[in-house]
Amino acid sequence: MKTGVILAFRFLDPSLYLVRSIIILVVALTMYCVVLYYFPFYNPIINQMRAGFFASTAGVGIVSLVACITYSVTGNTQGEYVMIVMISALILFFGVGFWFAGYVLTRIQARARAYLDEYRDPKNPRRMLIPMPTNAKEPIVFLLWPHVEIAARFITRNMDERSRAFNKNQIPDMVCLFTQGLKEFPKHPIVRICYGNYYFLLTGEKEIPSKQYAILAKSKVPYDVAFQIYFNRQIVNQTTDKKVLGLGSILNLANFAEMQKTEMDAKVHHYLSVQETRTMWKLLLNKNFRMEELLNVTARVYTYSHLAHENYLKLIFKHPKSSLYVRYYARFCYDVTGDAAKAKELSDKADLLDERRTGTLRESELHKKEITRSIASSIGQSTYGRIAAIVIQKKRLKHVVKLGGILRIVIGITIGIIISIAIVTYIIVSSLLTDLNAFSGNLVRLHAIEFMIAMESRRLRQIQNAHNVNDSLYFDDRRSLMFLEMQNFSSVSEAFFLNRDQTSASIESWFIDTKIQTINSHFPASSNRTSLNLTFHDYTEQFVICGLSIANTSFPGFTNSSYRDDVRFLLDNSLTAIAQVIDPLFQTALIPSLNNKTKEAILKIYALTCCEIFIICLGLTLKDITSFYLTKSQKQSLKILGEVPKYAVQNLLDDLEDADSDGLFSDNIIQSSDQYKTRITPIMSIIIYHLQSKFFCFCAISLAVVMACINLKNIFLVGQNFGIYNAAGDIATSTIRVYNRAYEILHFDPLTDISKETLVDQLIARTSLLENSLYRVQYGDVNFNPSTPSYDTFPMDLYYPLMLEKCLPYNKSQCLAENRHFNESIGYTGVLLDSGLMKMTHAYTNFAIDLSSSGTFGPSGASKVSLMDKLLEPDLVQGWLTFENAVLVSTNKLVSATNISTMIIFILQVVFLNIAFMAQQMYLTWRESRFR
């Protein structure tokens, strides 16, 4: 059914959303009912979880169906509310479905328990298998046939595995339930199959299961049931299961295959342990062995014997009544571990199990041998010659333990220092990113202040021109726009004041010292112009006051506006403020502060990375030195093995030869040993060995270098973007300032301006700054730190708005031909407007250069000023603002990517170092165990 849902969603058209919702609901409800009907998993929690999932899916299906019907009727999606309701339904239906499934299961088993309590004969101490009814009519215990097996599960609910031991007194309960189930559902074969399986599992007896399977085999059953009958009869008819496994057998093919595999693994590892142990003692018998060879052989002995030991324990744990497995394990203890006492104990236990099973006592193979020796006692006991230097040997062992502890401390301290350096690096980068975010905000605010100071002079002239031509509609439009811009200017300047870097003395001085020479009395310019020094914050407040005063002036009240103090404040101070404050604040405070912090962070990253690499190499060197002396001490301690007398070693070899000749290992085991050798080679120990040396060093240094490279690269790119944004902001402001000066020259008023030559000089200076800023964007800025690239290397999200975008205004409808009002007489044509932002700005700059070089404005100058006015808004201004926003978006992405990549690599470093530390401890533990 789940496959049907997938196919339905794959092939049904999305417009059939109502059909899809119905399919989801029907399938979910059907699957929920199936779980409640069968309870297919033995674990009740799994059944409840599946029921909860299906119920929650049904709840989502109900909500989606209602939403689809609502959409079909009203056409309203209500997307957010539907998602909230879906999530709520998901949680609610999951809880209800989970609880209800548990309730149904509890009720099924409670009904069965009540039946057992009422109808079995409590007077019979043996608890009769068939209940004795007290009423004339038998009650209905099971509502459905699957409830028979479901009710019987409580008998084995406390068993971790079905083949484990259990309370045998519950067997009559199991028989009672299945007998009643067969009475109520005589035609359902699964009930009879479950009866046979449970009985065979719990008792190991074959008579009743075989009888049940035989009854089914005579009836006509489906093919899948026939296969189950055949399979179960094969399992029940095993001839060696009791002999091998004792009273209790496996139930299914999976457990049987697992037992066979575990037995094969145990025997093969036992065989390999014997071979490697024989190799070790032959090596000792030679007396001319190398310690490296002895260490390698003992490593293999340890590995194979450890695996054989685990597999034998697993077999005995699952089949504790199997005398055969107990005898195998006893032989392993005798042959490999040298624990003769334990081998004798296990052998006696196996004999006792055989006696209980057959009634006769079998003499163990080990009883025929003299189980009086052990490898441990054969070394250093007076039977083979006492070792003279026992005290020296104890000192050696203490020295080995001491060096092992030192090695652990060296590894722990090295990894701890590396993690500390990684944490410090992450903190420094995070602090720099925080500073970059703060700097980005202040850079945007300061450019906005600079831009709006220049723009408000233009707005003021637009308002004046509208008043002069008696256009009240355009006057009100510009006045409203100026009012909104002044409100924005007020909020931006206040935000810049509140978020400034107060730790920077060069920035703070502009807000404390009265550095700005402000003209506060303006008319006439030749005799009554006075000035006052203000702080930057006071200046912006006064600018806002004057701007709002102008924006709130009505059309009739704007007469003789050129001679009003608020108008003259904006016109006379806009250029001087930019020259006195904005440009110096950029050049002497904001940019140097960023450069200093960036340089400091880069130096710290370099220093910490080099320090981390040095610590890694130093720690590895110290570890290798300590490991060298540890290995040397271990080799010295292992020399005691070489002092074992030759005849003692020969006796041990004879015992190991007997292990091969006793027939314990079949030809199949011997043939499989080569395959197991390649597969059982301690790969983990090899990996850990490389982890704790060259590989660990390489990975740790690589992570440190990668983290440093990513941080430095992203910091470099962020710095480049700041340089690009700064140049773009200068262009956006300079285009307005150039036009403002050109307009003032064209409409020169001797009563308000000191001299025309001064205005021309200002135009030349503004044009030169525009040309320089444009050059910085086009060819890069080598003086900025870091140097910015040329425009042709920009990423596409920056290159497109700069070179490829044909329609620059925000409102794309303004690019339509009917809204352009082209004027070919002054050069305002579609070709110029479609040339792109960079080419249009070059043309605008050339017009300004021509005006500033002529000195006097004639008719051609007036047409160029008019063309500049048309190009300025909306194309140039909005085009460069769009480009600035693209740079900011790219910068934010880089900052975010830097933060994320730094965090990811930091987490990888910590995780890797912790894994390496645990691997070191595992390696040392393995090495010590191998040594022991």
N, C-alpha and C positions, 0 to 999 in steps of 0.2 A: 504493500500500500504506500509505503514511503517512496518507493521507486515510481509509483504512479503519480505522486505529487510532483516529483522532479520532472517527469515527462510532461505533465500537464503545464507546468510553468515554462517548460522549454518550448513547447509547440503551440500553446494557446496564445492568441493575440492579446497584448496588454490591455486592449480596450475591453476585453471580457473579464474585468476585474471582479465583477460580482460572482461569476462562475468560479474564479480562482479562490475567492473567500469561502464559498460554499464547500469546495473540495477540501480546503484546509480544515474547516470545521468538522466535516464528516469523517475525514481520516483520523483527526485527533481524538474525536469521541469514540470512534471504533477501536483505536489502539488502547484507549483508556479502559474500555469495556473488556478488551482481550486480557489486559493485565489483571483486572478484577476477576475474570473468569478462570484463568489458568494459574496466575501467580508463577510465571515461568521460571523464575530464579529461586534457588534454594535460600539465598540470603534475603531476609525480609526487608532489609533497608534498601537493597537494590530495587526490589519490586516497588517499594514506596517511592523511591526517587524517580523511577520511570513513570509511575502513575502521576506523580507531581508534574513532571515535564509534559506529559501528554495533556493533563488537565490545564496547565498554563497555556499550552498551544491552543487548546480549545477556547480558553478565555480570550486570547488574542484574536482567534478566528471569529468569535462572537462580536467583539468590538469592531473588527475590520468589516464584518458583514453589515453591522448597523451603520458604520461610517459610509460604506459603499451605497447602501440604500438611501441614506440622507443626502449624499452627493448626487445621486441620480434624481432625487426629487427636488432638492433646493439648489443644487449646483455649488454649494458651499463646502469647501474641504475641511476647514477647522483643523489644519495640520497639527499645530502645537497642542491643542486640547486633546486631539485623538491620540497623540503620542503619550501624553500624561496618563490618559485613561488606559491605554494599552499597558504601560508599565505597571500601573496599579492593578489591573486585571491579571497581569503575569504573576505578580507576587501573591495576590489573593488566591487565585485559582491553584497555584502551586501548593500553597499551604493547605487549602481545602482538599485537593486531590491527594496529597501526601497523607494527611490525617485520615481521610476516608478509607484509603487502601489499608492503612494499619488497623483501622477499626473493623473492616470486613475480615481481615486475616485473624484478628483477635477473636471475633465472634465465631468464626469457623472452628478454631481450635478450642474455644471455651465450650462450644456445643459438644464437641467430641469428648472433652474432659468430663462434662456433666454426665454424658452417657456412660463413660467408664465408671465414674463414682457410683452411679445408681444401679447398674446392671451386673457388675462383677460380684462374685461371691466373697465377701470379706472373711467368712469363716474358714475358707480353705487356705491353709498356709502356703500352698504351692500356687495359688492364684490361677484358677482354671483358665484355659485359653479361650473357651467359649463362655460368654456371660450367661448367667442364669437370670432370665427375665422374671420380674415380679408381677407384671401385668399380663393379661391374656393376649393383648395385641402388641406386636413389636412397633416401636415408634420409628418415625422417619428421622434419621440423624443427619443425613447429607442431602442438601438441596440439589447439588449438581455432582456429577461423577468426578470432576477434578478435586472436589473437596475431600475425597477419601485420602489421596496422597498428601494434600495440603494439611489436613488434620494430623496426619502421622508425623509431620516434620518436627513437632515439639519433642518427640522422643529423642531425636539426635541434635537438638538445637544447641546443646552445650559442647558439641564436638567440633574441633577445629577442622578435622578432615573425617570423611566418612569411614576411613579404615582405622581410625583411632579406637581405643577402648572406650566403653560406655557402661552405663548401669544395666546389667543383664536382667534385672527385675522388670525392666520396661518392655522386654520382649513379649510377654503376654498381652500388654496393652496394644502393641503394634498388631499382633495377630487378631486381637478382638476387633480393632478398627477395620482392618482389611476384610475380616469375615463378614462384618456387618455391611461393608461396602459392596462385597460380592452378592450379598442378598438383595440389596437395593438396586444394583446395576449389574445384573448377571451377563448382559450382552456387550458390555464395554470392555474391550481387550486390554486397554491401558491400565485399568484397575488391577487386573490379574498380573500383568507384567510388573507393575510397581510392587505388588505383594511379593512376587518371587524375588525381585531385586533387593528389597528391604530385608527379607528374611535371610537371603544368602549373604548380604553385607554384614548383618549384625550377628549371625550365628555361625556362618561358615558351613552350615549343613546344606546338603544338596537334594534331599528327598522331596521336601515340600516345593522348592523352586522348580525342580524337574517336573513335578506333577502339574504345576500351574502352566508351565511352558508346553507340556504335552497336550493338555486340554486345548490350549489355543492353537497348537499345530494341527489339530483335527478339524478345526472350524475354518470357515472362509473369512479371511481378514485382509485388509489392504496390504499393498506391497511394502510400505514403510514399516508396518507392524510386523509383517513376516520377517523382514530383515532384523528387527530388534529381537524377535524370538530366536532366530538362528544365532545371532551374535551372543545372546545371553546363555543359550544352551552350550555354546562352545566354551565360554568362560566357566560355567558351572561344572562342566565335564573334564576340567583339568585334573590330571592324575597326580601331579607332584606338588600341588599348591599347599596341602597340609604338611607335607613332609618338609617343604622349604620354609613356609611362612608360619607354620603353627596353626593354632585354632583361630582362624580369621583369615579372610582372603580379600583380594581386590575385587572391585565391582565393575569397573569399566576399563576399556582398552587404554585410555590415557594413563590411568594409574599403573596398569600393568606395564606399559611401555616405559614409564618413568622408572619403575622398579628395576626393569631389565637394564636400562641405561646406567642407573646409579650403581648397580652391581658390576657392570662392565667397567665403569670408571674406577671403582674401588679396587678391583682385581688388577687392572692395568697399572694403576699407580702403585699398588703393592708390589707388583713385579718389577717396575722400574726402580722403586726404592731399594729392593733387594739387589738389583744389578749395580746401582750406583754405590750402595754400601759396600758391596764386594770390591768395586773399583777403588773405593777409598782405602780399604784395608790392604789391598794389593799394593797401592801406592805407598802406604806406610811400611809395608813389608820390604819394599825395595830400598828404603832408607836414603836414596839419592833423589828424593822428590823435591820439587820447587814449591814454595809456599803458595804461589799464585794458582798452581794446579790443584793443590789441596783445598784452597778456598773455593774454587769453581766446583769441585766435586761435592764439597759439603753443601754448597748452595743448591745443587741439584737434589741431593739427598733430602735437604730440608723441604724443598718445594714439593717433591713427589710424595714424601711421607706425610706432609701436612694435608695434601689433597686426598690421599688415601684415608687418612684418619677422619676427615670430615665426611667422606662418602660412607665409611663403615658406620659411623655414628648415626648418619641419616637412615641407613637401612635398619639398624637395630632400634632406632627411635620409632620408626613406622611399623616394624614387625618385631616387637619385643619377645615374642614366643618362638621365634625361628632359631632353632639350635644351630642350623647351618651358618647363619650370618654371625652368630656369637662365636662359633668356632673359627670362622675366617678372621674375625677381629682378634681373637686370641693368638692366632698364628702370626698376624701382623705385629702384635706387641712383642712376640718372641723373636721374630726375624729382624725387625727394623729398629724398634725403639729400645730393645734390650730390656724391657720391663718384664722379667721372668715371673715376678710375683703376681702381677696383674694378668699375665698370660695364663698362669695356673688357676687363678680365680675364675676367669672367663671360661676356661676349659671345664672346670667343675660345674659351672652354671649350665653349659651346653649339655653335659652328661645328665644333669638333673632334668632338663627339658626333654631329652630323649627318653628318660625313664618314665616321665609322666605321660608321654605320648604313646610309647610302645609297651611299657611295663617291664622292660629289661634294661639293665645298666650296660652302657657301651663304654668301653675303655678308650679314652681319648688318645689320639696320635701323640699329643704332647706328653701324656703319662708314660709313654714308652721311652721318652727321652729323659734326660736328667735336667729338670728345670731348676737348676740351682745357680745358674750364672747370669750375669747382666753385664752389659758393656761398661756401664758406669763403674761397677765394682771391679771389673777386670783391669781398670786403669788405676794404678796407684795403690792396690792392695798388696799385702805381703805374699799372697798366693803366687803372684807373677813377679815379685820383686818390688820392694817398697821404693818409691821415688824419693830421692834424698832431699831435693830442694823444694819441699812443700811450702816453706815460708816464702821462698823467692816467688813461687808460683802464685801465692796469695797476693803478694805485692804487685805482681804483674796484672792480675785481674783487677785489683783496686785501681791501678794506673789506667787500665782500659776503661773502666767505668768513669773515672775522673775526666779522661779525654773526651769520652762520649758526652758527658755533661757540658764540658767547655764548648764542644762543637754545637750542641743545641743552643747554648747561650749566644755564640757568635752568629749563628743563623738567625735567631730571634731578634738580636739587636740590629743586625743588618737590615732585615726586612722591616723592622719597626722604624728605623731611620728613613728608609726609602718611602714608606707610607707617610711619614711626617713631612718629608720634602714634597711629596705629591699633594698633600693637603695644603701646605703653604703655597705651592704653585697655583693650585686651584683658587685659593683665597685671593692671591694677588691678581690673577686674571679676572676673577669675579669683581674685585674692587675696581680694576681698570675699566671693565665693561660698565659698571655703575657710573664711573666718572665720564665715560664716553657718552652714556645716555644723557647725563646731566649737561655735558658740553654740547651735545647735539641739540638739546632743548634750548639752551642759551644762544647757540649759534642761529637757530631758526628765529628766536625772538628778536635778537639784535638785528638780523637782516630784515625782519618784518618791520621793526621800528625805523630802520634806515629807509626802507622802501616807502612806508606810509608818510614819513616826513616829506620825502620828495613828491609823493603822489598828492598830498593835500595842497601843496602849492599849485599843482595843475588843477585840482578840483576848484580851488578858489578862483583861478582865472576863468575856468569854464562858467562858474556862477556869475562872475562879472560880465563876461561876454554875453551870456543869456540876458542879463539885466540891461546891457547896453543896446541890444537889438529888440528889447521889449518882448522876449519870449518867456512868458511866465511858466509855461508847462515844462520847458527844458530847465528853467531855473529851479523849479520845485523838485524835478527829478535829480539834478546834481546836488541840491541841498540835502535831500533825503539820503542820497548815497554818501555824502560827506558826513552826515550825522552817524550813520552806521559804521563808517570807517573810523571815525573818531572814538566811538565806543569800543571798537575792536582794538584800536591803538592804546586806549586807556588800560584795558585788561592785559594786553601783551606787555606793556611797559611795567605794569605792577607785578606781573608774573616774573619778568626779568629781574626786577628789584628783589623780590622775595627768594628767588632761586639762584641768585648769583653765588659765585664761589667766594665766600667770605674769608677763606684761608689765603687767598691770593691778595697780597698788598697792592699790586698794580691794578687789580680790578676794583678793590674796595676803595681806593683813593678817589675814584670818579664819583662815588656816592657820599664821600665824606668831605672832600675838599671842593671849594668853589672854583673850579677850573674853567667853567664855560663863560666866555664873555658874551653876554646877551644884550642886544639892542632893545631898550625899553621905551625910548622916546624917539620918534621917527621923522617928524615933519616940521619944518622942511629939512631935507637931508643935508643941505649945505650949512645950516647954522644951528639946528636944534637936535641933532642925533646924539644921544647919551647911551651909556652901556652900564650893565650890572653883572657881576659874576655870580653864577648859580652852580649848584651841584647838578649832576645828571638827572637825578630823580626830580628835583625841583623844576628843572627845565622841561621835562616831559609833562609834568603836571600843568605848568603854565601853557604848554603847547595844546594840551587837551582843553583847558579852559577857553583859550582863544578860538580853537577850532569849533567847539560846541557853541560858543557865542555867535560865530558866523553862521553855523548850520541852523541856528534858531532865529535868524533874522529874516523877516518877511520880505516879500518883493518890494513894497513901497519903502521900507526902511533901509534899503541898500544903496541909497543915493550917496555919492561922494565916498564910496567905500574904500577907494585907494588911499585915503588919508586917515582912515580909522586905525587906532592903535592895535586892535586885535588882528586886522588884516595885515598891517605892516609887520607885526610880530611874526606871522607865518611866512610872509614873503621874504623878509630881510634875514631872518634867523635860520631858515631851513637849510640854506647852503653852508652858512658859517658853522652851524651846529654839527653838520656832517663832517666838515673839515676839522673841527676842533675836537669832536668827541668820538663819533662813530669810527672813522678811519683809525685814529690813534688807539681806540679801545680794541679794535681788531688786531692791529699790528703790534702793539706794545703790551697787551694784557692777555686777551683771549687766546690767540694763536700760540704765543710763547708758553702760556700755561699748559695748553694741550701738548705741545712738543715736549715740555719738561716731564710731564707725567708719562707720556708715551715712551720717551727715552729711558726714564727710570724703570718703568715696567719691563721694557725689553732687556735692559741690563740685568734686572732681577731674574727674568726668565732664563737668560743665558747663564747667569751665575748658578741658579738652582739646578738647571739641567746638567751643567758640568759637575756640580757638587754631587748630584744624584748618580751620574755615571762613575765618578770617583769612588763614592761609597759602595756602589755595586762591585766595582773591580776590587776595591780594598777588602770588602766582605768576602768576595769569592777567593781572593788570595789567602786571607786568614783561614777561611774554611778549608781550602785545599791543604794549607800547612797543617792545620789541626787534624784533618782527615788523614794526611800522610802519616803523622805520628800515631794516630789511632790505629791505622792499618798495620803500622810497624809493631805496635804493642800487641795487637791481636795475633800477628804472625809469631811474635816471641812466645805468647801464651799457648799457641797451637803446637809449639815444639814439644810439648808434653806428650802429644800423640805419637811423635816419633820415638819416644822412649819406651813405648810398650814392647815387652819382650816378643821375640820372633815367634816362639811356640804359641803364645797367647793369641797372636794375630792369626796363626795358622788354624787354631781351633775355631776361631770365629769364622774363618773362610770355609771350614768344613761344614759348619752349621748352615751357612748360607748356600753351600752347594746342595745340602739336603733339601732345602726349600724348593729347589728346582726339580730334584729327583722324586719328590713325594707326590707329584701329580696334581699339585694345587693349581698350577697354571696350565690351562689347556693350550693347544696349538693356536686356537683363535686369539687367546690373550697375547701370546708371544708375537703373533703376526701383527696384531693391532698396536703393539708397543711403539713401533717406529712412527706410525702416524700420530700417536699421542705425544711422542717426544717433541715433534715439531709444533704440535698444537698446545702442549702444556708448558712449553718453555716460559718461565716467568716474565711475560711481556711487561706486566705492570712494574716489576722491579727494574726492568731495563729503562722503561719510560721515566720512572722516578729517579733513576740514577742520572739520566741525561737532564732531567728537570733541575736536579740539585747542582748541576755544574754548568757546562757550556750553554746548553739550551736555555736555562734559567737566566743566565747572564745576558744572552742575546735578546731574549724576549723583554726583559726588564729595561735594557738600554733602548731597545726599539720603541717600546711604549713611551719612554721618557722623551726620546728624540721626536717621535711622531706628535706627541702632545706639544712640544716646544715649536715644531715646524708649523703645525696647524694654528697655534696661537699667534705666532709671529706673522704668518701669512695673512690671517684674517685681520690682525691689528694693522698691518701694512695696508691692506685693501680698504679698511675703514678710514684710515688716515688719508688715503688717496681720495676717497669719496668726500671727505670733509673739504679737501682742497678744491675738488670739482664744484661742490656746492657753494663754497665761498666765492669762487670765480663767477658762477652763474648768478649768485645773488648780487655781486658787483655789477654784472651786465644789466640785470633787471632794473637796478636802481640808477645806474649811469645813463641808461636810455632816457629815463624820465628827467634826470638832472640836466642832461644835454639839451633836451627839448625846452625845459624851463628857462635855461639861459638864452637859448636862441629866441624864444618868445619875448623875453625881457628886452633883448637887443632890438628886435623888430618893433616893439611897442615901447621904446625908450621914453621915460618921463623924467626930465631933469629935476622935477620937484621931489621925486622919491628916490632916485638913484644918483649916486655920487658922480659917476662918469661912465660913458659908453665904453671907453677903453678898459675899464675895470671889468665890465661884463664880458667883453671879448676875451680878456685874459682868463676869466673864470670858465668861459666856454672852451677855450683851448685846453685848460687843465682837465675839465670833465671829459672832453673828447679823447684826450690822451689816456685817461684812466679807462674809458670804454674800450679803446683800441687794445690797451694792455690786457684787460680782462678777457676780451675775445681771443686774444693770442694765447692766453693761458688755457682756455678751454680747447682751442683748436690744436695747439702743438704741445701742451703740457706745461707744467710749472716746475722748473728744476730748483727754484728757491724755496718752494714749500717742502716741509718735512712730514711725510715722505713725498718725493717728487711725484706729480700727477702725470698720467699718460696722455698721449694725444687722442683726439676724438675717434680716430679710425680703429683704435683698440678697445673702445668702450664695449661693454656687453650690450646685447640687443635691446634690453629694456631701457638703456640710456641712449643708444645710438638712434633708435627709431624716432623718439620725439625731437631729437636734435637735427636729424638729416632727412628722414623719410616721411614724416608727418606733413601732409599738405594742408590740412585744416587745423589751424592753431587755436581758435577761440574755444571756450568751454562749450558754448552753445553752437553746435555744428550747423544749425540752420542759418547762421550768419555767413556761412561760406557759400550759400547759394548765390547765383549771379544776380538775381533780382534784389538781393539785400546788400550787395557790395557797393553799388553806386560808383562804378569805375570812372576815373577822370584821366584820360590819356594825356591831356595838356600838361599835367604836372607829373606824369609818370606813374600814376596809381592804376596799375593794370593787373589782370589775372595772372600773367606770367610771373610778375614779381611776387605776388601773394602765394603762388603755388611753388615757389622755389625752395621752400623749407626754412626752418628757423635760423639756421646758421647763415645761409646766403642772404636772407632778408636782413639779418643784423649787420652783415658786411655792407650791404647797400646803404642801410641807415647810417652806419659809421662813416661811409664815404661822403654822404650828404653833409654830415656834421663837420667833417674835415674841410670840405669846400667852403662852408659858411665861416669857419674859424679862420681860414687862410685868407678870405676876401677882406675881412675886417669891416666892411660896410655892406649893408643889405639893400639890394635893389629889388626890382620886380622878380628876378630869378631867385633871390634869397627868400622872398615871401612865398613863392611856389614851393620851394624846398621845405620851408617850415610847415606849410600846409600838408605836404606829402608826409613829412615826419609825424605830424599830428595824426593822420589817418593810419599810418603804419603802427603807431605806438599802441593804440587801443582799437580793437581788443587783441590784435595778432601778436605783437612783440611781448607785451606785458603778460598776457595769459600764456603765451608759448613758453616764456622763460620760467614762469611760475609752475607750469606743468612739468618742465624739465627738472626744476628744483625738487618738486614732489617725487618724481621718479628716482632722483638721487637719494632722497630721504628713505624711500621704500627699500631701495637696494641696500642702504646703510643699515637699516633696521634688520633686514634679512641677514646681513653679515654678522651683526652683533648677536642676533638670536642664534645663528649657526655656530658662532664662536662659543657662546655660552653652552649650547647643547653638546657640541663636540668636546669641549673641555670637560663637561660633566660625564659624558660617556667614557672618555679615555680615563678620567679619574676613577670612575667606577671599575673600568677594566683593570686599571693598575691595582686597585685595592683587592678586587676579586682574584686577580692573578697572583698577587703577592700572598694572599691568604691561602690560595690553593698551593702555591709553592711552599709556604710554611708547613701546611699539613702534609704535603708530599715529603718534605724534609723529615718531619717527625715519623711518617710511615717508613721512609727509607732507613732511618736510624733504628726504628723498632725492628724492622725486618732484618737489618744487619746484625743487631744484637741477638735477635732470636736465632739467626743462622749461626752466629758465633757460639751461642750457648749449645 
